Amino acid sequence: MTRIRLAALAASLVFTLAASMAALAQDASQTVMTACTKCHNAKRVCANLGVKDKAAWDATVTRMVKNGAQVGEKDKPALVGWLAAQKAGAKPVCE
């Protein structure tokens, strides 16, 4: 009985984590499409997807925030992680 409960709990946690990760990804992509495209065409961001690594995206986002991009400090790690994880041609940025 205990194994069944543990398995159910594990499945529930996996589902919750997957849903949370999907929400973070959606939030990050929405941030790109709203914050970054205020000053840049999405093609400019798209051209760097799959090219820049996490450190390069962190430097870029930090510089853009200093230039006025509306990205909160608490949102920055998720945004940088999302940008670094994208492959060339990723949607919705490269549509």
C-alpha positions as CSV (number, residue, x, y, z in Angstrom):
1,M,0.0,0.0,0.0
2,T,2.8,2.4,0.8
3,R,4.5,1.8,-2.6
4,I,1.2,2.7,-4.3
5,R,0.9,5.9,-2.3
6,L,4.5,6.8,-3.1
7,A,4.0,6.1,-6.8
8,A,0.9,8.3,-6.8
9,L,2.7,11.1,-5.0
10,A,5.7,10.8,-7.4
11,A,3.3,10.9,-10.4
12,S,1.6,14.0,-8.9
13,L,4.9,15.8,-8.4
14,V,6.1,15.0,-11.9
15,F,2.8,16.4,-13.3
16,T,3.0,19.5,-11.2
17,L,6.6,20.1,-12.1
18,A,5.9,19.6,-15.8
19,A,3.0,22.1,-15.6
20,S,5.2,24.6,-13.8
21,M,8.0,24.3,-16.3
22,A,5.5,24.7,-19.2
23,A,4.1,27.9,-17.5
24,L,7.6,29.3,-17.0
25,A,8.4,28.6,-20.7
26,Q,5.3,30.3,-21.7
27,D,6.0,33.3,-19.4
28,A,9.6,33.6,-20.8
29,S,8.5,33.5,-24.4
30,Q,5.8,36.1,-23.7
31,T,8.4,38.3,-22.0
32,V,10.6,38.0,-25.1
33,M,7.7,38.9,-27.3
34,T,6.6,41.9,-25.2
35,A,9.8,43.3,-23.6
36,C,12.4,42.6,-26.3
37,T,10.2,43.6,-29.3
38,K,9.5,47.0,-27.8
39,C,12.8,48.1,-29.2
40,H,13.9,45.3,-31.5
41,N,12.3,43.3,-34.3
42,A,11.8,39.7,-33.2
43,K,14.2,38.7,-36.1
44,R,17.0,40.2,-34.2
45,V,16.4,37.9,-31.2
46,C,15.7,35.0,-33.5
47,A,19.0,35.4,-35.2
48,N,20.8,34.7,-31.9
49,L,18.7,31.7,-30.8
50,G,20.9,28.6,-30.8
51,V,24.0,30.8,-31.2
52,K,24.4,32.5,-27.8
53,D,25.0,30.4,-24.7
54,K,23.6,31.1,-21.2
55,A,26.4,33.5,-20.3
56,A,26.0,35.5,-23.5
57,W,22.3,35.8,-23.0
58,D,22.8,36.8,-19.4
59,A,25.1,39.6,-20.5
60,T,22.6,40.6,-23.3
61,V,19.6,40.7,-21.0
62,T,21.6,42.6,-18.3
63,R,22.6,45.2,-20.9
64,M,19.1,45.5,-22.2
65,V,17.6,45.9,-18.7
66,K,20.2,48.7,-18.1
67,N,18.9,50.3,-21.4
68,G,15.3,50.2,-20.2
69,A,14.0,46.7,-21.0
70,Q,11.0,45.9,-18.7
71,V,12.3,42.7,-17.2
72,G,12.1,42.2,-13.5
73,E,15.1,40.8,-11.6
74,K,13.0,37.8,-10.5
75,D,12.1,37.1,-14.1
76,K,15.6,37.4,-15.5
77,P,16.9,33.9,-14.7
78,A,13.9,32.2,-16.3
79,L,14.2,34.5,-19.4
80,V,17.9,33.9,-19.8
81,G,17.4,30.1,-19.3
82,W,14.7,30.0,-21.9
83,L,16.7,32.0,-24.4
84,A,19.8,29.8,-23.9
85,A,17.7,26.6,-24.3
86,Q,16.1,27.6,-27.7
87,K,17.2,26.3,-31.0
88,A,17.5,28.3,-34.2
89,G,14.0,29.0,-35.6
90,A,12.2,28.5,-32.2
91,K,8.6,29.7,-32.0
92,P,7.1,32.1,-31.2
93,V,10.1,34.4,-31.6
94,C,11.0,33.1,-35.1
95,E,7.5,33.0,-36.7
